[in-house]
């Protein structure tokens, strides 16, 4: 691994500016100090925002064709991939991650996703599909709401009907992901449609994070989606231009 370069400054608008402060970056495995991260103040933030606004409104990026932007992003991602042997060990030391997670989840997967989004960025925007609206269960705070949404404790609560199970599952302020286990796949699918979560797995406990399937939560588990074309659309807005030919 390359030696960690220390720079106690912030890069704003093409310049390295002295930081307001620094914070140590701790290796959670042995509590050693990996380095010091520069900390900015309000002046740095306001300067960065002003520079970003100027660049977006008057800089070269918004005047490039989509193909030109795509090529720039591809070159940027290539540069990151070439530095995999330097970046992955830093991820492990900074986060305490396992080797497999650092390689596959924290480096390879984000890079793969970024390449996919760059690839589809020239496609026409997708048309939103209709969404079924299922009323959320209303009532007093139940046992389900108080214990089923907490980690890492595993809780098993019995139920008599599918409706009762759905009510308990929906009686929470969180809604990232749910799971249904059943030998009857059709029945499990019907229950999955009624669960008020951003995603549901059937007969598996962990969602398969794929580059073309949107991922995200509802309620207090977040807003918006990442991954897939719907995730890309989170960074855009629709504009209608209505005019008459002269």
Helices and strands as residue ranges (DSSP letters): E 9-12, E 15-18, E 21-26, E 33-39, H 42-58, G 61-63, H 66-82, H 84-95, H 99-100, I 101-108, H 109-120, H 143-147, H 162-170, E 177-180, H 185-194, E 199-202, G 219-221, H 228-233
